[in-house]
């Protein structure tokens, strides 16, 4: 079945931002990701869908090497960002994560002020030379995250005092403040109400113009709304990846069709 | 499905009862709950009663240690006797011993009694002089040597009465006990009564209890906690300086950086075991390593602090690791996600959140170390120390000292009943320090706790 998806990928003309080849992930003795090869395009939103436990989050966390923090986790295969293997011996995952930002399932702002939340990344990576530049980065990041108007008068108040949706947008602002090239989102709306979800989805659509966005979601509607390409995972394997429209209207695999129509998973 | 219904035992349907009536099982469950609450309340009541009895005993025995019987009378510091050369030369002044000052005191005392018309009937001159503490001449001599300009003046001074007279004023010594006592006679007690009426003898607040050095069995009235308080303060300061950086660094390494393997597991188990090792074992360790091997001076607060540091480290490490573990992992993810290094994650985000827990754990660890006695006995801090240690900058931590709990122990072991109240008084001082430390722990916790 991998042959099939590789053929599909070959059909796309746009250059791939991320290319994963034969990725295997093991948690101790468990084989969590089996031989996954995908291409993720630049300036597009790619959605990962699939039933719980299919490995889509695990695969997402391979892209910024967050799995490194789990001692029993082992990754094999190759993941390249613009031709550079991120699992190369010379790569420091800390440096990689400045390039590949991440937004988590549960909003997790630092227990610091809104300003400090956004300023933290640029500060530790030395992206700004003075306070004025830092102020500017904070402002543009919050504006990009569509949060500026709501918080501009209370930048010094704690980030944890915001509502759930605002917190998640703050986390997005924090992630884009370091000017990443890729933005990984692990079910970013699962803890949000429908209104906040709509705001975040709108935001994702805007972010697409600057980043390569990868989003893991349990909501078929969300995948259909925000993504241009969708990858279907099942039991640690990639079932197929294609243009979102194709996946939802004319999937090549029965498993995909069963899943998106709610008959399975 | 139908098979199961056919063969399985029939489950009786729940009887249809009014919810206004308590059924049998509900009554039983409620009774069990009520019993459990009663046990809990009883346990707390017993603990509180025990605590109250303990505090009452300590305070009723110990409060009197802060008041001491003193004799107040004028003394003429006769220049002819104290400085025959008249040059106020320190070298000459030292030549007059406490015996000389003693004579001066007793003469002045008797003269004052005569002047006030207090009868010394039935008592010879020596017995009257013996009412004055044996520590008084030395105290007078010290004050004159410190301030030679006093020579030649007449001055009202307050000196301690002997422990027996003090005991008489506090009700510890009576006419009946005095008859069988070689140190005091009933006639002296009668004189004490008359002196009290004349306003010469009275119980006064005794700051010397907090500042004096220890004194021998013959002079319980002059003994104080000065050396013990200094020793305890030196030790606590040194322990805090040593235990906090080492304990916190070890905990952070073990919790955040160390690989999880058999070796670190072994270390972890052993830290827990060390926390349970009896403290006297650490005393023997300190004796062997710090005194016999490293050659550090015995009875010094430095050695005491080293031993207590070793003893407190496991507790601090366990408390610190618990505080670090209580920081939600989502914060670590967030920091790593924006590209913070492991060290930045720990020091920028995890440690500030864990700080209140770490501080509380450390201060409570120090508080329990403050009350530690057994290991200090082994390294010689129970010795009789009559000199104050030097200041902290002059190497005072190397000087012999005692500690508060050790002073409690050594006073409790003395034969003179006057030391019983002093032992309880020392416990009051120790409890005061413990309460202060716990209050600091609470304040720090409030101050650093992030409510957001």
Interface residues (C-beta under 8 A of the other chain):
Chain A: X64 X66 X69 X71 X94 X95 X96 X97 X98 X101 X102 X103 X104 X106 X108 X109 X110 X111 X120 X121 X124 X125 X158 X160 X161 X171 X174 X175 X177 X178
Chain B: X259 X260 X328 X330 X331 X332 X333 X334 X335 X336 X337 X338 X339 X340 X341 X342 X344 X348 X349 X353 X450 X452
